[in-house]
Every structure is written in C-alpha cells, then in structure tokens.
Amino acid sequence: MRVPRMSAATFRRLTNANLVLLVAIVVSGAIVRLTNSGLGCRDWPNCSATQFVSVATHHAAIEQINRIFSGAIGVPLAITVLAAYGLQPRRRDLVRLAWMLFGLFWCEAVLGGISVEVKLAWVSVMGHFLLALALVSVAMRLRQRACEAEGPRYPLVAPRALQLVRVVYIWTIAAVVAGTLVTAAGPHGGDRDAKRLSIPITDLARLHGSLVDLLVVLTLATTIVLVRSSAPRAVLNAASIAIAAMVAQGILGYVQYAKAIPAVLVGFHVFGAVVVFAAVQHLQLSTRAPVGELVDVNSGGRIGIHIPVTPGSYVTGDERSDHADRARTSRSGSPTSRGSG
C-alpha cells in the first residue's frame, strides 16, 4: 500500500494537535477521578456486562465520555504514523517516535482496563497518570524533531549547564512521582471504595513539598549558570517559563493543602503538574540542536548554517554571534552585490 505524500508543515501541525489532545486527556482523566466516576463503568472495554455504552448515571456518563475521548485520540496518533512514512524524504527518527507514541497509547489503554479490573487500586491509577506523562514527553520530542533537520544534535550550552538541566529533569520526575503518592493517599481515588495508599498523607505532602522547593532552587541555580555561560536566548526563555510554572504550581499546592484538598483545586494542580513537566521537557529539548542549525542569540529563532563541533564540545556565545552575523549578511546580501544588480 502506497502512503500518500505528506508535507513537513502538515506533519508539524499534526504533532501539535497530538500534544494538545494528550494534555487534554490527562485533564479529562482527572475529572473522572475527582468526580468519583472511575468505576461509573464497572467493566472494560464494555461499560457493563450487558452494555457497551451506558449513561444510566452521571458517573457512567462521565466515565463513558472519557473512554470515547481517549479512544478517539488513537485516530490522529495512527495518522501520525502513516504521515511519518509519507514524508519526503522519509526520516527514520520521526517514524521511530511516531511508532513509540502509538505503542504507548495502547499501553495506556490496556493499563486503563487493568485499573478498572483492580477497582482503581492506587498503584494502577498512579501508573496510569505517569504513563500519560510519558505520552506527553514523546509527543513533545516528536514535535521538536519535526521542526528540526535530521541528524545528530549538539549541545548549545556549556557542559556544566547541560548536566544541571539533566538533574532538573530527573528531579522534576521525582517531584511528580511524589505528588502522585500524595494523591494516592488522599481522598480523591476515583471511587469511594477505591483502595488508598496507607501512608499518612501529611508525611507524603511534606516530602512532595520539599522536593518541589528544592526543584525551584535547583532550577534557579541552573538558570544562573546558563546566563553566566552565555546560553542562547531560547534556552533562557525556556528556563524562565519553567521557573514561573514551578512557582505557580508550588503556591497552588500549598493553597489546596491548606483548604483540605478540594476537588477543584486538585484538578488545577493536576493540570499544573503537566505544565511543569512540559516546561522542563521543553527546557531540556532547547539545550540541543541538530548539526547544520544554529540558534540565533538575538532572535531566539533558528538559522540554517553548519557549525562543525567535536564530540563533547559546545558552541560558545562568541561563535554563535559570529555565525549569526554571517548568516544574516548572507541572507540579505552584501551592499556590493545588491548594487551590482
């Protein structure tokens, strides 16, 4: 079967749509849990032993809508796989990431069914959320690579800054995992009879809060190192966004805890967790670019120019400025060349 040709611009739009839909499904899943509708359908994939679809109760309706929405997302993900094969020239990195995204989607679907079968045991719900974040992570990587040239990627920041960004990324995952443990011990399990984590929620909340506070400090320190090492503006912007998201999420977390964990604030906190993770993922992705591209330190955009780099090295601020000036000159043309026309 011949796959229709796909333009790079259309493929990029498709990756954008996938990312938005995957974030939306995390939010819709939170709504199911916070309204105690997780077992509105007692069976899977059928809603009940006798009905595939049921809206007999508002809990069943909420869960059914979430299932239909979740299943529908498989369509654009499948189209993305086909579209990756239709790109000319075909890029193996995009095909690989598209298949990875589609495979994780089916893992998430199966885990969702398992969660229903085990009556929303906390470990299954926790895994369901973390796997949803993995989907967001891959979707962001696919979107980023679709906007870049194929080939190896080199660091745009100093080695020490690059290591700190990696630590921030790992620490963010640890803070998110701790947050899911707080939720597992809290009152919002998706159903009143769902089995909860038996560790006191106050202890887990202190652990989670401490990790978030340290994450903010670590990200601030990383940003200072990035500034002092003349990191590109795009990287500094990504770091600023990450800090802002962390501070907002931290404030929201303390407020919801002080207000006895109301469902509405928990819902915003879940969305905030996705935003923080995505912001840190964006920061990590912004620290590298393919050989053949260069970050313009003045605009934060990308210009097509090859910079030879050796393994383990990175492009310094002075080199970026020099190459950016040359690229802009070559684009606009020299005064002599324009006058001779």
Beta strands, then each sheet from edge to edge (+ up, - down):
strand 1: 153-155
strand 2: 288-290
strand 3: 293-295
strand 4: 302-304
sheet 1: 1+ 2-
sheet 2: 3+ 4-
end
